[in-house]
Amino acid sequence: MTAVIGILNKNGMTMAADSAVTVTGGNRKKIYNTANKIFTLSKHHPVGVMIYSSSSFMETPWEIIIKLYRKELKDKYFDTVEQYKDDFLKYLKANDYFTNPEGQLSKLKGFAYWHLNGVKERVAEQLDGNKTEAEILSDFNNFVKLDIEKSLATYRDDDETLSDFADYTLDRFKEYSENAISDVSNIVFENIVLNADIRPLIDNLYWRYFKSFNFTGQETGLVFGGYGEKQIYPSVSAIRISEVIDNRLRHQPDKSDEISDFNTGSILPYAQTDVIDMFIRGIDPYIESTYISAIEKTLTKHNTAIADIIGASNQPLSDAIRNNDNNPILKELIDEIRKIKQQSQISPTIETVAILSKEDLAEMAESLIYLTYLKRRISSEEESVGGPIDVAIISKGDGFIWKKRKHYFNEDLNKHFMSNYFNK
C-alpha cells in the first residue's frame, strides 16, 4: 500500500508520495521503503505522474514503462494533461512486450484459478459425507451452479462497461478463453465431471467481470498532473489500470480535477486516504459512518420500545410506529452533517489552499503524507506507509522541480548521469 497526494491552486501543484512498498510471496509479506512513486513524464514540459498500489503492469515495473515512454515522447507536447494520459494509454496498448498474448492468457488463467478454487472450497463445506458418491456428485454440481449463479446475479445488463470493452461480445470472449478456462477447470476440479450447463455460466460470469468496473485483482493508480501546452492552470487526470485481456486494456477513471477561475484550490489524496480525509472533512470517515449506523439502530430501537409500550391497547398505532420508515430522518441528519462539514472544515481548508505559495503547497503535501505515516506508526496496523517522502512542485513557468527526492546513488559520484539527463 501507499499514500500519494496532489494539491493544486493557481500558482502550481505539488505531488508527494511515501516510499513504502509491500512485497508478498507465499505466506510472507515484507515492506521495503525504497519505492519511487513520482516521475517526470516529460523532460521538456511541466507534467509528471504518480503511481500507487501495484508497482508493476503485466509483470513489468511501472518505472521501466514510464521511462521508456518518456524516451519515446522526447520534446513532444499536448494541449492538456488529459491528452498526455490518453497518449500514454495508447503507448501501453501499442507495445506488446508489456501485453503479449501469453501474459494476457496467464492473467485470465490466474483469475479463473482464484475464482474456481474459491467456488470449490465453498461447495466442499456444504457437502454431506454420509451420502453416496453419486449423491455427493449431484450435490456438488448443484452447489457449484448455485454459487456461480449467485455471483452472476450481481451483474446487470445496464452495468457500466469499460471503454475498451464496449463492443466486446460474449461469443468473442468464449472463442478467446475456451481452452484457458478448460485447462484451469480441469486442474481445480480434477476428476470431477461438471454438468454441461455450468460452463456457459462460467463464461457469462467472466465475460461480465472483465468488461465491468469491478477490479478484484492487482491494479495500479496512475495520477497525471501538471500543465498541457494550452493550460495556464494545473490539472490532474487520474486512472486505475488492471490488466489486458484479449488485447483490451482494463482501465477506468479515478479522481481528477482542474484549477480554474471557479475552482481555485484542490486536494486529491489516493490509496490510503483515511488520515487526509479526516484532515479535510474534520472527522474520520469510518467514525462518521459508525455514528450514522449507530443512530439508525437507535431510531429503530426507539420505535420498537414505544410500540411495545402501546402494545395491544392500540394495535394499529403500535404497528405503524414499529414499521415507521426512518430513512427521511436519517437523510436529513446526513445532509445536516454534510452541510456542517462543508461550512466549518472543507470550504475553509480549500480556501486556504487556494492562496498558498508553491513552497507552502509542497510543505502541506509532505505534512499530510507524514501524518498518514505517523498514524500507521503509532497504531497496531501494518506500517504500510513510510520511508522518505518525495515531493515535487510543478509550475507553468519553472516546470517540474524536485523539492525532496531520494536517490539510490550519490549525485557527486555520478555527474555523468546528471549531465546526460536530457540526452537519454
FENKASUL-V131169 format. One record per backbone hydrogen bond with DSSP energy under -0.5 kcal/mol. CO is the residue of the C=O (numbers start at 0). NH is the residue of the N-H. E is the energy in kcal/mol with one decimal. If there is no record, write none. Layout:
CO_NH_E, CO_NH_E
//
This chain:
1_271_-2.1, 2_17_-1.6, 3_269_-2.5, 4_15_-2.0, 5_267_-3.0, 6_13_-2.2, 7_265_-2.0, 8_11_-0.9, 8_233_-0.5, 11_8_-2.4, 12_393_-3.1, 13_6_-2.0, 14_391_-2.7, 15_4_-2.2, 16_389_-2.3, 18_34_-2.4, 20_22_-0.5, 20_31_-3.0, 21_23_-0.5, 22_29_-2.7, 24_27_-2.1, 27_24_-2.2, 29_22_-3.5, 29_31_-0.5, 31_20_-2.6, 34_36_-0.5, 36_50_-2.1, 38_48_-2.6, 44_46_-2.2, 45_226_-2.9, 46_40_-1.7, 46_41_-1.2, 47_224_-2.5, 48_38_-2.6, 49_222_-2.8, 51_220_-2.3, 54_61_-2.7, 56_59_-2.1, 59_56_-3.2, 60_63_-0.5, 60_64_-1.7, 61_65_-3.1, 62_66_-1.9, 63_67_-2.2, 64_68_-2.4, 65_69_-2.5, 66_70_-1.8, 67_71_-1.9, 68_72_-2.7, 69_73_-1.8, 72_75_-2.3, 77_228_-3.2, 78_229_-1.5, 79_83_-1.2, 80_84_-2.2, 81_85_-2.4, 82_86_-2.2, 83_87_-2.2, 84_88_-2.1, 85_89_-1.9, 86_90_-2.0, 87_91_-2.1, 88_92_-2.1, 89_93_-1.9, 90_94_-1.2, 93_95_-0.8, 94_97_-1.7, 94_98_-1.0, 99_103_-2.0, 100_104_-2.3, 101_105_-1.9, 102_106_-1.9, 103_107_-2.1, 104_108_-2.7, 105_109_-2.4, 106_110_-2.2, 107_111_-2.5, 108_112_-2.8, 109_113_-2.1, 110_114_-2.6, 111_115_-3.0, 112_116_-2.2, 113_117_-1.4, 114_118_-2.3, 115_119_-2.6, 116_120_-2.1, 117_121_-2.3, 118_122_-2.6, 119_123_-2.4, 120_124_-1.2, 122_125_-1.7, 122_126_-0.7, 123_126_-0.7, 126_128_-0.7, 127_130_-1.6, 131_135_-2.6, 132_136_-2.3, 133_137_-2.1, 134_138_-2.8, 135_139_-2.9, 136_140_-2.1, 137_141_-2.2, 138_142_-3.0, 139_143_-2.4, 140_144_-2.3, 141_145_-2.3, 142_146_-2.5, 143_147_-2.3, 144_148_-2.6, 145_149_-2.1, 146_150_-1.7, 147_151_-2.6, 148_152_-1.9, 150_153_-1.3, 151_154_-1.6, 155_158_-1.6, 161_164_-1.9, 162_165_-1.2, 164_167_-1.5, 166_168_-0.7, 168_172_-1.9, 169_173_-2.6, 170_174_-2.2, 171_175_-2.1, 172_176_-2.8, 173_177_-1.5, 176_180_-2.8, 177_181_-1.8, 178_182_-2.5, 179_183_-2.0, 180_184_-2.8, 181_185_-2.3, 182_186_-1.5, 183_187_-2.8, 184_188_-2.7, 185_189_-0.9, 188_191_-2.7, 191_193_-0.7, 194_197_-1.7, 194_198_-0.6, 195_199_-0.6, 197_201_-2.0, 198_202_-2.6, 199_203_-2.3, 200_204_-2.5, 201_205_-2.6, 202_206_-2.4, 203_207_-2.2, 204_208_-2.4, 205_209_-2.7, 206_210_-1.3, 208_211_-1.5, 210_161_-2.5, 212_214_-0.8, 213_215_-0.6, 218_53_-2.4, 219_240_-3.2, 220_51_-1.6, 221_223_-0.6, 221_238_-2.4, 222_49_-2.1, 223_236_-2.7, 224_47_-3.0, 225_234_-2.0, 227_230_-1.5, 229_231_-0.5, 233_258_-2.4, 234_225_-1.8, 235_256_-1.7, 236_223_-2.2, 237_253_-2.5, 238_221_-3.0, 239_251_-2.2, 240_219_-2.7, 242_249_-2.8, 244_247_-1.1, 247_244_-2.4, 248_250_-0.9, 249_241_-2.8, 251_239_-2.9, 256_235_-3.4, 259_262_-0.6, 262_259_-2.1, 263_9_-0.6, 265_7_-2.5, 266_268_-0.5, 267_5_-2.0, 269_3_-1.2, 270_272_-1.2, 272_276_-3.2, 273_277_-1.9, 274_278_-1.8, 275_279_-2.4, 276_280_-3.1, 277_281_-2.1, 283_287_-2.6, 284_288_-2.3, 285_289_-2.0, 286_290_-2.5, 287_291_-2.2, 288_292_-2.3, 289_293_-2.6, 290_294_-2.6, 291_295_-2.3, 292_296_-2.2, 293_297_-2.2, 294_298_-2.5, 295_299_-1.9, 296_300_-2.4, 297_301_-2.5, 298_302_-2.4, 299_303_-2.2, 300_304_-2.6, 301_305_-2.2, 302_306_-2.5, 303_307_-2.3, 304_308_-1.8, 305_309_-2.3, 306_310_-2.8, 309_312_-1.3, 310_313_-1.1, 311_314_-0.8, 313_317_-2.6, 314_318_-2.8, 315_319_-2.1, 316_320_-2.4, 317_321_-2.3, 318_322_-2.1, 320_323_-1.2, 323_325_-0.7, 325_329_-2.4, 326_330_-2.9, 327_331_-2.0, 328_332_-2.3, 329_333_-2.9, 330_334_-2.6, 331_335_-1.9, 332_336_-2.5, 333_337_-2.6, 334_338_-2.2, 335_339_-2.3, 336_340_-2.6, 337_341_-2.3, 338_342_-2.4, 339_343_-2.9, 340_344_-2.0, 340_345_-2.7, 341_346_-2.4, 344_348_-2.0, 345_349_-2.6, 346_350_-2.7, 347_351_-1.8, 348_352_-2.3, 349_353_-2.0, 350_354_-0.5, 351_354_-1.2, 352_355_-1.3, 356_360_-2.2, 357_361_-2.0, 358_362_-2.1, 359_363_-2.6, 360_364_-2.5, 361_365_-2.4, 362_366_-2.3, 363_367_-2.2, 364_368_-1.9, 365_369_-2.3, 366_370_-2.4, 367_371_-1.6, 368_372_-2.2, 369_373_-3.0, 370_374_-2.4, 371_375_-1.9, 372_376_-2.4, 373_377_-2.2, 375_378_-0.6, 381_383_-2.4, 385_18_-2.5, 385_19_-0.7, 387_389_-0.6, 389_16_-2.0, 390_402_-2.5, 390_403_-2.1, 391_14_-2.5, 392_400_-3.1, 393_12_-2.4, 394_398_-1.7, 398_394_-1.7, 398_400_-0.6, 400_392_-3.2, 400_402_-0.5, 403_390_-2.5, 408_410_-0.5, 409_412_-0.8, 410_413_-1.2, 413_416_-0.8, 413_417_-1.4, 414_418_-2.5, 415_419_-1.7, 417_420_-0.9, 419_422_-1.5, 419_423_-0.6, 420_423_-1.0
//
